[in-house]
Amino acid sequence: MRALLQRVRHASVTVDGVTTGKIGEGLLVLLGVRREDTREDLEYLAEKIPNLRIFHDKEGRMNRSVIEVGGSILLVSQFTLYASTRKGRRPGFDRAAPPEDALRHYREMIHLLSESVSVETGEFGARMSVELLNEGPVTIMLDSEDRRKRRDDV
């Protein structure tokens, strides 16, 4: 599972001209689910995202989480985070989870994140327009596969 986090001053998502989610200060999180993702992948990112210290403290250091600054999360499903561009010019999406599996993980992520922070969302499977003002700019990619690599390194 991949999550692309962007620290934002504000962000919103619209579908057919209707705003489905809107936040002030916080994180825009684009979430990609792969075929092999498990509950463990989901829980790893659901814990990491709201606790990642990427907001400034009084000294101007990135030392506070979205929870600590009282921010929100705008969560948007994005299967293209698993695009493969190794062959040809058209991306392939074979690693992305089928829509029914991705939707299940997406809904569970909303639930888990909502336990610690306010969450707004896009509309799963819809063609969305996302607007944001990236603060910093700060953009960070999290990948649940990284926890496996870390375990293997120990």
Phi and psi in radians as a Rosetta constraint file:
Dihedral C 1 N 2 CA 2 C 2 CIRCULARHARMONIC -2.093 0.35
Dihedral N 2 CA 2 C 2 N 3 CIRCULARHARMONIC 2.495 0.35
Dihedral C 2 N 3 CA 3 C 3 CIRCULARHARMONIC -2.336 0.35
Dihedral N 3 CA 3 C 3 N 4 CIRCULARHARMONIC 2.110 0.35
Dihedral C 3 N 4 CA 4 C 4 CIRCULARHARMONIC -1.713 0.35
Dihedral N 4 CA 4 C 4 N 5 CIRCULARHARMONIC 2.004 0.35
Dihedral C 4 N 5 CA 5 C 5 CIRCULARHARMONIC -1.784 0.35
Dihedral N 5 CA 5 C 5 N 6 CIRCULARHARMONIC 2.338 0.35
Dihedral C 5 N 6 CA 6 C 6 CIRCULARHARMONIC -2.202 0.35
Dihedral N 6 CA 6 C 6 N 7 CIRCULARHARMONIC 2.140 0.35
Dihedral C 6 N 7 CA 7 C 7 CIRCULARHARMONIC -1.306 0.35
Dihedral N 7 CA 7 C 7 N 8 CIRCULARHARMONIC 2.190 0.35
Dihedral C 7 N 8 CA 8 C 8 CIRCULARHARMONIC -2.227 0.35
Dihedral N 8 CA 8 C 8 N 9 CIRCULARHARMONIC 2.665 0.35
Dihedral C 8 N 9 CA 9 C 9 CIRCULARHARMONIC -1.399 0.35
Dihedral N 9 CA 9 C 9 N 10 CIRCULARHARMONIC -0.623 0.35
Dihedral C 9 N 10 CA 10 C 10 CIRCULARHARMONIC -2.820 0.35
Dihedral N 10 CA 10 C 10 N 11 CIRCULARHARMONIC 2.737 0.35
Dihedral C 10 N 11 CA 11 C 11 CIRCULARHARMONIC -2.734 0.35
Dihedral N 11 CA 11 C 11 N 12 CIRCULARHARMONIC 2.655 0.35
Dihedral C 11 N 12 CA 12 C 12 CIRCULARHARMONIC -2.633 0.35
Dihedral N 12 CA 12 C 12 N 13 CIRCULARHARMONIC 2.794 0.35
Dihedral C 12 N 13 CA 13 C 13 CIRCULARHARMONIC -2.338 0.35
Dihedral N 13 CA 13 C 13 N 14 CIRCULARHARMONIC 2.388 0.35
Dihedral C 13 N 14 CA 14 C 14 CIRCULARHARMONIC -2.190 0.35
Dihedral N 14 CA 14 C 14 N 15 CIRCULARHARMONIC 2.626 0.35
Dihedral C 14 N 15 CA 15 C 15 CIRCULARHARMONIC -2.264 0.35
Dihedral N 15 CA 15 C 15 N 16 CIRCULARHARMONIC 2.114 0.35
Dihedral C 15 N 16 CA 16 C 16 CIRCULARHARMONIC 0.902 0.35
Dihedral N 16 CA 16 C 16 N 17 CIRCULARHARMONIC 0.718 0.35
Dihedral C 16 N 17 CA 17 C 17 CIRCULARHARMONIC 1.398 0.35
Dihedral N 17 CA 17 C 17 N 18 CIRCULARHARMONIC 0.001 0.35
Dihedral C 17 N 18 CA 18 C 18 CIRCULARHARMONIC -1.881 0.35
Dihedral N 18 CA 18 C 18 N 19 CIRCULARHARMONIC 2.224 0.35
Dihedral C 18 N 19 CA 19 C 19 CIRCULARHARMONIC -1.268 0.35
Dihedral N 19 CA 19 C 19 N 20 CIRCULARHARMONIC 2.157 0.35
Dihedral C 19 N 20 CA 20 C 20 CIRCULARHARMONIC -1.776 0.35
Dihedral N 20 CA 20 C 20 N 21 CIRCULARHARMONIC -0.364 0.35
Dihedral C 20 N 21 CA 21 C 21 CIRCULARHARMONIC -2.745 0.35
Dihedral N 21 CA 21 C 21 N 22 CIRCULARHARMONIC 2.497 0.35
Dihedral C 21 N 22 CA 22 C 22 CIRCULARHARMONIC -2.692 0.35
Dihedral N 22 CA 22 C 22 N 23 CIRCULARHARMONIC 2.310 0.35
Dihedral C 22 N 23 CA 23 C 23 CIRCULARHARMONIC -2.331 0.35
Dihedral N 23 CA 23 C 23 N 24 CIRCULARHARMONIC 2.808 0.35
Dihedral C 23 N 24 CA 24 C 24 CIRCULARHARMONIC -1.596 0.35
Dihedral N 24 CA 24 C 24 N 25 CIRCULARHARMONIC -2.324 0.35
Dihedral C 24 N 25 CA 25 C 25 CIRCULARHARMONIC -1.020 0.35
Dihedral N 25 CA 25 C 25 N 26 CIRCULARHARMONIC 2.373 0.35
Dihedral C 25 N 26 CA 26 C 26 CIRCULARHARMONIC 2.801 0.35
Dihedral N 26 CA 26 C 26 N 27 CIRCULARHARMONIC -2.509 0.35
Dihedral C 26 N 27 CA 27 C 27 CIRCULARHARMONIC -2.204 0.35
Dihedral N 27 CA 27 C 27 N 28 CIRCULARHARMONIC 2.294 0.35
Dihedral C 27 N 28 CA 28 C 28 CIRCULARHARMONIC -1.588 0.35
Dihedral N 28 CA 28 C 28 N 29 CIRCULARHARMONIC 2.142 0.35
Dihedral C 28 N 29 CA 29 C 29 CIRCULARHARMONIC -2.070 0.35
Dihedral N 29 CA 29 C 29 N 30 CIRCULARHARMONIC 2.022 0.35
Dihedral C 29 N 30 CA 30 C 30 CIRCULARHARMONIC -1.649 0.35
Dihedral N 30 CA 30 C 30 N 31 CIRCULARHARMONIC 2.150 0.35
Dihedral C 30 N 31 CA 31 C 31 CIRCULARHARMONIC -1.985 0.35
Dihedral N 31 CA 31 C 31 N 32 CIRCULARHARMONIC 2.158 0.35
Dihedral C 31 N 32 CA 32 C 32 CIRCULARHARMONIC -1.998 0.35
Dihedral N 32 CA 32 C 32 N 33 CIRCULARHARMONIC 2.327 0.35
Dihedral C 32 N 33 CA 33 C 33 CIRCULARHARMONIC -1.974 0.35
Dihedral N 33 CA 33 C 33 N 34 CIRCULARHARMONIC 2.314 0.35
Dihedral C 33 N 34 CA 34 C 34 CIRCULARHARMONIC -1.804 0.35
Dihedral N 34 CA 34 C 34 N 35 CIRCULARHARMONIC 2.858 0.35
Dihedral C 34 N 35 CA 35 C 35 CIRCULARHARMONIC -0.933 0.35
Dihedral N 35 CA 35 C 35 N 36 CIRCULARHARMONIC -0.715 0.35
Dihedral C 35 N 36 CA 36 C 36 CIRCULARHARMONIC -1.520 0.35
Dihedral N 36 CA 36 C 36 N 37 CIRCULARHARMONIC 0.026 0.35
Dihedral C 36 N 37 CA 37 C 37 CIRCULARHARMONIC -1.113 0.35
Dihedral N 37 CA 37 C 37 N 38 CIRCULARHARMONIC 2.507 0.35
Dihedral C 37 N 38 CA 38 C 38 CIRCULARHARMONIC -2.106 0.35
Dihedral N 38 CA 38 C 38 N 39 CIRCULARHARMONIC 3.105 0.35
Dihedral C 38 N 39 CA 39 C 39 CIRCULARHARMONIC -1.035 0.35
Dihedral N 39 CA 39 C 39 N 40 CIRCULARHARMONIC -0.616 0.35
Dihedral C 39 N 40 CA 40 C 40 CIRCULARHARMONIC -1.096 0.35
Dihedral N 40 CA 40 C 40 N 41 CIRCULARHARMONIC -0.707 0.35
Dihedral C 40 N 41 CA 41 C 41 CIRCULARHARMONIC -1.070 0.35
Dihedral N 41 CA 41 C 41 N 42 CIRCULARHARMONIC -0.792 0.35
Dihedral C 41 N 42 CA 42 C 42 CIRCULARHARMONIC -1.071 0.35
Dihedral N 42 CA 42 C 42 N 43 CIRCULARHARMONIC -0.850 0.35
Dihedral C 42 N 43 CA 43 C 43 CIRCULARHARMONIC -1.138 0.35
Dihedral N 43 CA 43 C 43 N 44 CIRCULARHARMONIC -0.635 0.35
Dihedral C 43 N 44 CA 44 C 44 CIRCULARHARMONIC -1.024 0.35
Dihedral N 44 CA 44 C 44 N 45 CIRCULARHARMONIC -0.902 0.35
Dihedral C 44 N 45 CA 45 C 45 CIRCULARHARMONIC -1.241 0.35
Dihedral N 45 CA 45 C 45 N 46 CIRCULARHARMONIC -0.613 0.35
Dihedral C 45 N 46 CA 46 C 46 CIRCULARHARMONIC -1.132 0.35
Dihedral N 46 CA 46 C 46 N 47 CIRCULARHARMONIC -0.474 0.35
Dihedral C 46 N 47 CA 47 C 47 CIRCULARHARMONIC -1.477 0.35
Dihedral N 47 CA 47 C 47 N 48 CIRCULARHARMONIC -0.708 0.35
Dihedral C 47 N 48 CA 48 C 48 CIRCULARHARMONIC -1.204 0.35
Dihedral N 48 CA 48 C 48 N 49 CIRCULARHARMONIC -0.804 0.35
Dihedral C 48 N 49 CA 49 C 49 CIRCULARHARMONIC -0.987 0.35
Dihedral N 49 CA 49 C 49 N 50 CIRCULARHARMONIC -0.981 0.35
Dihedral C 49 N 50 CA 50 C 50 CIRCULARHARMONIC -1.291 0.35
Dihedral N 50 CA 50 C 50 N 51 CIRCULARHARMONIC -0.247 0.35
Dihedral C 50 N 51 CA 51 C 51 CIRCULARHARMONIC -1.809 0.35
Dihedral N 51 CA 51 C 51 N 52 CIRCULARHARMONIC -0.076 0.35
Dihedral C 51 N 52 CA 52 C 52 CIRCULARHARMONIC -1.157 0.35
Dihedral N 52 CA 52 C 52 N 53 CIRCULARHARMONIC 2.200 0.35
Dihedral C 52 N 53 CA 53 C 53 CIRCULARHARMONIC -1.542 0.35
Dihedral N 53 CA 53 C 53 N 54 CIRCULARHARMONIC 1.508 0.35
Dihedral C 53 N 54 CA 54 C 54 CIRCULARHARMONIC -2.198 0.35
Dihedral N 54 CA 54 C 54 N 55 CIRCULARHARMONIC 0.239 0.35
Dihedral C 54 N 55 CA 55 C 55 CIRCULARHARMONIC -1.908 0.35
Dihedral N 55 CA 55 C 55 N 56 CIRCULARHARMONIC 2.612 0.35
Dihedral C 55 N 56 CA 56 C 56 CIRCULARHARMONIC -1.273 0.35
Dihedral N 56 CA 56 C 56 N 57 CIRCULARHARMONIC 2.516 0.35
Dihedral C 56 N 57 CA 57 C 57 CIRCULARHARMONIC -1.640 0.35
Dihedral N 57 CA 57 C 57 N 58 CIRCULARHARMONIC -2.980 0.35
Dihedral C 57 N 58 CA 58 C 58 CIRCULARHARMONIC -1.109 0.35
Dihedral N 58 CA 58 C 58 N 59 CIRCULARHARMONIC -0.433 0.35
Dihedral C 58 N 59 CA 59 C 59 CIRCULARHARMONIC -1.571 0.35
Dihedral N 59 CA 59 C 59 N 60 CIRCULARHARMONIC 0.041 0.35
Dihedral C 59 N 60 CA 60 C 60 CIRCULARHARMONIC 1.435 0.35
Dihedral N 60 CA 60 C 60 N 61 CIRCULARHARMONIC 0.236 0.35
Dihedral C 60 N 61 CA 61 C 61 CIRCULARHARMONIC -1.687 0.35
Dihedral N 61 CA 61 C 61 N 62 CIRCULARHARMONIC 2.530 0.35
Dihedral C 61 N 62 CA 62 C 62 CIRCULARHARMONIC -1.267 0.35
Dihedral N 62 CA 62 C 62 N 63 CIRCULARHARMONIC 1.727 0.35
Dihedral C 62 N 63 CA 63 C 63 CIRCULARHARMONIC -2.516 0.35
Dihedral N 63 CA 63 C 63 N 64 CIRCULARHARMONIC 0.155 0.35
Dihedral C 63 N 64 CA 64 C 64 CIRCULARHARMONIC -2.257 0.35
Dihedral N 64 CA 64 C 64 N 65 CIRCULARHARMONIC 2.591 0.35
Dihedral C 64 N 65 CA 65 C 65 CIRCULARHARMONIC -1.611 0.35
Dihedral N 65 CA 65 C 65 N 66 CIRCULARHARMONIC 2.966 0.35
Dihedral C 65 N 66 CA 66 C 66 CIRCULARHARMONIC -1.078 0.35
Dihedral N 66 CA 66 C 66 N 67 CIRCULARHARMONIC -0.556 0.35
Dihedral C 66 N 67 CA 67 C 67 CIRCULARHARMONIC -1.131 0.35
Dihedral N 67 CA 67 C 67 N 68 CIRCULARHARMONIC -0.826 0.35
Dihedral C 67 N 68 CA 68 C 68 CIRCULARHARMONIC -1.143 0.35
Dihedral N 68 CA 68 C 68 N 69 CIRCULARHARMONIC -0.526 0.35
Dihedral C 68 N 69 CA 69 C 69 CIRCULARHARMONIC -1.573 0.35
Dihedral N 69 CA 69 C 69 N 70 CIRCULARHARMONIC -0.005 0.35
Dihedral C 69 N 70 CA 70 C 70 CIRCULARHARMONIC 1.245 0.35
Dihedral N 70 CA 70 C 70 N 71 CIRCULARHARMONIC 0.470 0.35
Dihedral C 70 N 71 CA 71 C 71 CIRCULARHARMONIC -1.482 0.35
Dihedral N 71 CA 71 C 71 N 72 CIRCULARHARMONIC -3.126 0.35
Dihedral C 71 N 72 CA 72 C 72 CIRCULARHARMONIC -2.172 0.35
Dihedral N 72 CA 72 C 72 N 73 CIRCULARHARMONIC 2.975 0.35
Dihedral C 72 N 73 CA 73 C 73 CIRCULARHARMONIC -2.134 0.35
Dihedral N 73 CA 73 C 73 N 74 CIRCULARHARMONIC 2.325 0.35
Dihedral C 73 N 74 CA 74 C 74 CIRCULARHARMONIC -1.857 0.35
Dihedral N 74 CA 74 C 74 N 75 CIRCULARHARMONIC 1.934 0.35
Dihedral C 74 N 75 CA 75 C 75 CIRCULARHARMONIC -1.769 0.35
Dihedral N 75 CA 75 C 75 N 76 CIRCULARHARMONIC 2.166 0.35
Dihedral C 75 N 76 CA 76 C 76 CIRCULARHARMONIC -2.240 0.35
Dihedral N 76 CA 76 C 76 N 77 CIRCULARHARMONIC 2.195 0.35
Dihedral C 76 N 77 CA 77 C 77 CIRCULARHARMONIC -1.250 0.35
Dihedral N 77 CA 77 C 77 N 78 CIRCULARHARMONIC 2.344 0.35
Dihedral C 77 N 78 CA 78 C 78 CIRCULARHARMONIC -2.590 0.35
Dihedral N 78 CA 78 C 78 N 79 CIRCULARHARMONIC 1.642 0.35
Dihedral C 78 N 79 CA 79 C 79 CIRCULARHARMONIC -1.134 0.35
Dihedral N 79 CA 79 C 79 N 80 CIRCULARHARMONIC -0.356 0.35
Dihedral C 79 N 80 CA 80 C 80 CIRCULARHARMONIC -1.195 0.35
Dihedral N 80 CA 80 C 80 N 81 CIRCULARHARMONIC -0.156 0.35
Dihedral C 80 N 81 CA 81 C 81 CIRCULARHARMONIC -1.135 0.35
Dihedral N 81 CA 81 C 81 N 82 CIRCULARHARMONIC -0.263 0.35
Dihedral C 81 N 82 CA 82 C 82 CIRCULARHARMONIC -1.860 0.35
Dihedral N 82 CA 82 C 82 N 83 CIRCULARHARMONIC 0.443 0.35
Dihedral C 82 N 83 CA 83 C 83 CIRCULARHARMONIC -1.179 0.35
Dihedral N 83 CA 83 C 83 N 84 CIRCULARHARMONIC 2.400 0.35
Dihedral C 83 N 84 CA 84 C 84 CIRCULARHARMONIC -1.904 0.35
Dihedral N 84 CA 84 C 84 N 85 CIRCULARHARMONIC 2.242 0.35
Dihedral C 84 N 85 CA 85 C 85 CIRCULARHARMONIC -2.103 0.35
Dihedral N 85 CA 85 C 85 N 86 CIRCULARHARMONIC 0.361 0.35
Dihedral C 85 N 86 CA 86 C 86 CIRCULARHARMONIC -1.152 0.35
Dihedral N 86 CA 86 C 86 N 87 CIRCULARHARMONIC -0.644 0.35
Dihedral C 86 N 87 CA 87 C 87 CIRCULARHARMONIC -2.023 0.35
Dihedral N 87 CA 87 C 87 N 88 CIRCULARHARMONIC 2.391 0.35
Dihedral C 87 N 88 CA 88 C 88 CIRCULARHARMONIC 1.172 0.35
Dihedral N 88 CA 88 C 88 N 89 CIRCULARHARMONIC -2.822 0.35
Dihedral C 88 N 89 CA 89 C 89 CIRCULARHARMONIC -1.991 0.35
Dihedral N 89 CA 89 C 89 N 90 CIRCULARHARMONIC -0.141 0.35
Dihedral C 89 N 90 CA 90 C 90 CIRCULARHARMONIC -1.810 0.35
Dihedral N 90 CA 90 C 90 N 91 CIRCULARHARMONIC 2.209 0.35
Dihedral C 90 N 91 CA 91 C 91 CIRCULARHARMONIC -1.101 0.35
Dihedral N 91 CA 91 C 91 N 92 CIRCULARHARMONIC 2.547 0.35
Dihedral C 91 N 92 CA 92 C 92 CIRCULARHARMONIC -1.868 0.35
Dihedral N 92 CA 92 C 92 N 93 CIRCULARHARMONIC 2.633 0.35
Dihedral C 92 N 93 CA 93 C 93 CIRCULARHARMONIC -2.198 0.35
Dihedral N 93 CA 93 C 93 N 94 CIRCULARHARMONIC 0.553 0.35
Dihedral C 93 N 94 CA 94 C 94 CIRCULARHARMONIC -1.086 0.35
Dihedral N 94 CA 94 C 94 N 95 CIRCULARHARMONIC -0.509 0.35
Dihedral C 94 N 95 CA 95 C 95 CIRCULARHARMONIC -1.385 0.35
Dihedral N 95 CA 95 C 95 N 96 CIRCULARHARMONIC -0.321 0.35
Dihedral C 95 N 96 CA 96 C 96 CIRCULARHARMONIC -1.212 0.35
Dihedral N 96 CA 96 C 96 N 97 CIRCULARHARMONIC 2.529 0.35
Dihedral C 96 N 97 CA 97 C 97 CIRCULARHARMONIC -1.198 0.35
Dihedral N 97 CA 97 C 97 N 98 CIRCULARHARMONIC 2.612 0.35
Dihedral C 97 N 98 CA 98 C 98 CIRCULARHARMONIC -1.036 0.35
Dihedral N 98 CA 98 C 98 N 99 CIRCULARHARMONIC 2.626 0.35
Dihedral C 98 N 99 CA 99 C 99 CIRCULARHARMONIC -0.892 0.35
Dihedral N 99 CA 99 C 99 N 100 CIRCULARHARMONIC -0.720 0.35
Dihedral C 99 N 100 CA 100 C 100 CIRCULARHARMONIC -1.145 0.35
Dihedral N 100 CA 100 C 100 N 101 CIRCULARHARMONIC -0.644 0.35
Dihedral C 100 N 101 CA 101 C 101 CIRCULARHARMONIC -1.256 0.35
Dihedral N 101 CA 101 C 101 N 102 CIRCULARHARMONIC -0.766 0.35
Dihedral C 101 N 102 CA 102 C 102 CIRCULARHARMONIC -1.072 0.35
Dihedral N 102 CA 102 C 102 N 103 CIRCULARHARMONIC -0.729 0.35
Dihedral C 102 N 103 CA 103 C 103 CIRCULARHARMONIC -1.085 0.35
Dihedral N 103 CA 103 C 103 N 104 CIRCULARHARMONIC -0.731 0.35
Dihedral C 103 N 104 CA 104 C 104 CIRCULARHARMONIC -1.060 0.35
Dihedral N 104 CA 104 C 104 N 105 CIRCULARHARMONIC -0.821 0.35
Dihedral C 104 N 105 CA 105 C 105 CIRCULARHARMONIC -1.149 0.35
Dihedral N 105 CA 105 C 105 N 106 CIRCULARHARMONIC -0.701 0.35
Dihedral C 105 N 106 CA 106 C 106 CIRCULARHARMONIC -1.061 0.35
Dihedral N 106 CA 106 C 106 N 107 CIRCULARHARMONIC -0.831 0.35
Dihedral C 106 N 107 CA 107 C 107 CIRCULARHARMONIC -1.093 0.35
Dihedral N 107 CA 107 C 107 N 108 CIRCULARHARMONIC -0.701 0.35
Dihedral C 107 N 108 CA 108 C 108 CIRCULARHARMONIC -1.180 0.35
Dihedral N 108 CA 108 C 108 N 109 CIRCULARHARMONIC -0.643 0.35
Dihedral C 108 N 109 CA 109 C 109 CIRCULARHARMONIC -1.097 0.35
Dihedral N 109 CA 109 C 109 N 110 CIRCULARHARMONIC -0.739 0.35
Dihedral C 109 N 110 CA 110 C 110 CIRCULARHARMONIC -0.983 0.35
Dihedral N 110 CA 110 C 110 N 111 CIRCULARHARMONIC -0.838 0.35
Dihedral C 110 N 111 CA 111 C 111 CIRCULARHARMONIC -1.054 0.35
Dihedral N 111 CA 111 C 111 N 112 CIRCULARHARMONIC -0.855 0.35
Dihedral C 111 N 112 CA 112 C 112 CIRCULARHARMONIC -1.155 0.35
Dihedral N 112 CA 112 C 112 N 113 CIRCULARHARMONIC -0.750 0.35
Dihedral C 112 N 113 CA 113 C 113 CIRCULARHARMONIC -1.150 0.35
Dihedral N 113 CA 113 C 113 N 114 CIRCULARHARMONIC -0.617 0.35
Dihedral C 113 N 114 CA 114 C 114 CIRCULARHARMONIC -1.127 0.35
Dihedral N 114 CA 114 C 114 N 115 CIRCULARHARMONIC -0.285 0.35
Dihedral C 114 N 115 CA 115 C 115 CIRCULARHARMONIC -1.236 0.35
Dihedral N 115 CA 115 C 115 N 116 CIRCULARHARMONIC -0.353 0.35
Dihedral C 115 N 116 CA 116 C 116 CIRCULARHARMONIC -2.182 0.35
Dihedral N 116 CA 116 C 116 N 117 CIRCULARHARMONIC -0.253 0.35
Dihedral C 116 N 117 CA 117 C 117 CIRCULARHARMONIC -2.695 0.35
Dihedral N 117 CA 117 C 117 N 118 CIRCULARHARMONIC 2.726 0.35
Dihedral C 117 N 118 CA 118 C 118 CIRCULARHARMONIC -1.226 0.35
Dihedral N 118 CA 118 C 118 N 119 CIRCULARHARMONIC 2.310 0.35
Dihedral C 118 N 119 CA 119 C 119 CIRCULARHARMONIC -2.182 0.35
Dihedral N 119 CA 119 C 119 N 120 CIRCULARHARMONIC 2.251 0.35
Dihedral C 119 N 120 CA 120 C 120 CIRCULARHARMONIC -1.931 0.35
Dihedral N 120 CA 120 C 120 N 121 CIRCULARHARMONIC 2.828 0.35
Dihedral C 120 N 121 CA 121 C 121 CIRCULARHARMONIC -2.434 0.35
Dihedral N 121 CA 121 C 121 N 122 CIRCULARHARMONIC 2.865 0.35
Dihedral C 121 N 122 CA 122 C 122 CIRCULARHARMONIC -1.517 0.35
Dihedral N 122 CA 122 C 122 N 123 CIRCULARHARMONIC -2.794 0.35
Dihedral C 122 N 123 CA 123 C 123 CIRCULARHARMONIC -2.084 0.35
Dihedral N 123 CA 123 C 123 N 124 CIRCULARHARMONIC 2.013 0.35
Dihedral C 123 N 124 CA 124 C 124 CIRCULARHARMONIC -0.956 0.35
Dihedral N 124 CA 124 C 124 N 125 CIRCULARHARMONIC 2.282 0.35
Dihedral C 124 N 125 CA 125 C 125 CIRCULARHARMONIC 1.383 0.35
Dihedral N 125 CA 125 C 125 N 126 CIRCULARHARMONIC -0.062 0.35
Dihedral C 125 N 126 CA 126 C 126 CIRCULARHARMONIC -1.563 0.35
Dihedral N 126 CA 126 C 126 N 127 CIRCULARHARMONIC 2.792 0.35
Dihedral C 126 N 127 CA 127 C 127 CIRCULARHARMONIC -1.433 0.35
Dihedral N 127 CA 127 C 127 N 128 CIRCULARHARMONIC 1.986 0.35
Dihedral C 127 N 128 CA 128 C 128 CIRCULARHARMONIC -1.987 0.35
Dihedral N 128 CA 128 C 128 N 129 CIRCULARHARMONIC 2.681 0.35
Dihedral C 128 N 129 CA 129 C 129 CIRCULARHARMONIC -1.959 0.35
Dihedral N 129 CA 129 C 129 N 130 CIRCULARHARMONIC 2.162 0.35
Dihedral C 129 N 130 CA 130 C 130 CIRCULARHARMONIC -1.956 0.35
Dihedral N 130 CA 130 C 130 N 131 CIRCULARHARMONIC 2.249 0.35
Dihedral C 130 N 131 CA 131 C 131 CIRCULARHARMONIC -2.108 0.35
Dihedral N 131 CA 131 C 131 N 132 CIRCULARHARMONIC 2.382 0.35
Dihedral C 131 N 132 CA 132 C 132 CIRCULARHARMONIC -2.660 0.35
Dihedral N 132 CA 132 C 132 N 133 CIRCULARHARMONIC 2.752 0.35
Dihedral C 132 N 133 CA 133 C 133 CIRCULARHARMONIC -2.078 0.35
Dihedral N 133 CA 133 C 133 N 134 CIRCULARHARMONIC 1.778 0.35
Dihedral C 133 N 134 CA 134 C 134 CIRCULARHARMONIC -1.254 0.35
Dihedral N 134 CA 134 C 134 N 135 CIRCULARHARMONIC 2.252 0.35
Dihedral C 134 N 135 CA 135 C 135 CIRCULARHARMONIC -1.698 0.35
Dihedral N 135 CA 135 C 135 N 136 CIRCULARHARMONIC 2.082 0.35
Dihedral C 135 N 136 CA 136 C 136 CIRCULARHARMONIC 2.263 0.35
Dihedral N 136 CA 136 C 136 N 137 CIRCULARHARMONIC -1.240 0.35
Dihedral C 136 N 137 CA 137 C 137 CIRCULARHARMONIC -1.314 0.35
Dihedral N 137 CA 137 C 137 N 138 CIRCULARHARMONIC 2.494 0.35
Dihedral C 137 N 138 CA 138 C 138 CIRCULARHARMONIC -2.163 0.35
Dihedral N 138 CA 138 C 138 N 139 CIRCULARHARMONIC 2.070 0.35
Dihedral C 138 N 139 CA 139 C 139 CIRCULARHARMONIC -2.391 0.35
Dihedral N 139 CA 139 C 139 N 140 CIRCULARHARMONIC 2.160 0.35
Dihedral C 139 N 140 CA 140 C 140 CIRCULARHARMONIC -2.311 0.35
Dihedral N 140 CA 140 C 140 N 141 CIRCULARHARMONIC 2.345 0.35
Dihedral C 140 N 141 CA 141 C 141 CIRCULARHARMONIC -1.724 0.35
Dihedral N 141 CA 141 C 141 N 142 CIRCULARHARMONIC 2.212 0.35
Dihedral C 141 N 142 CA 142 C 142 CIRCULARHARMONIC -1.923 0.35
Dihedral N 142 CA 142 C 142 N 143 CIRCULARHARMONIC 2.433 0.35
Dihedral C 142 N 143 CA 143 C 143 CIRCULARHARMONIC -2.358 0.35
Dihedral N 143 CA 143 C 143 N 144 CIRCULARHARMONIC 2.156 0.35
Dihedral C 143 N 144 CA 144 C 144 CIRCULARHARMONIC -1.105 0.35
Dihedral N 144 CA 144 C 144 N 145 CIRCULARHARMONIC -0.348 0.35
Dihedral C 144 N 145 CA 145 C 145 CIRCULARHARMONIC -1.150 0.35
Dihedral N 145 CA 145 C 145 N 146 CIRCULARHARMONIC -0.395 0.35
Dihedral C 145 N 146 CA 146 C 146 CIRCULARHARMONIC -1.084 0.35
Dihedral N 146 CA 146 C 146 N 147 CIRCULARHARMONIC -0.571 0.35
Dihedral C 146 N 147 CA 147 C 147 CIRCULARHARMONIC -1.179 0.35
Dihedral N 147 CA 147 C 147 N 148 CIRCULARHARMONIC -0.566 0.35
Dihedral C 147 N 148 CA 148 C 148 CIRCULARHARMONIC -1.196 0.35
Dihedral N 148 CA 148 C 148 N 149 CIRCULARHARMONIC -0.731 0.35
Dihedral C 148 N 149 CA 149 C 149 CIRCULARHARMONIC -1.091 0.35
Dihedral N 149 CA 149 C 149 N 150 CIRCULARHARMONIC -0.698 0.35
Dihedral C 149 N 150 CA 150 C 150 CIRCULARHARMONIC -1.134 0.35
Dihedral N 150 CA 150 C 150 N 151 CIRCULARHARMONIC -0.709 0.35
Dihedral C 150 N 151 CA 151 C 151 CIRCULARHARMONIC -1.109 0.35
Dihedral N 151 CA 151 C 151 N 152 CIRCULARHARMONIC -0.694 0.35
Dihedral C 151 N 152 CA 152 C 152 CIRCULARHARMONIC -1.202 0.35
Dihedral N 152 CA 152 C 152 N 153 CIRCULARHARMONIC -0.492 0.35
Dihedral C 152 N 153 CA 153 C 153 CIRCULARHARMONIC -1.306 0.35
Dihedral N 153 CA 153 C 153 N 154 CIRCULARHARMONIC -0.406 0.35
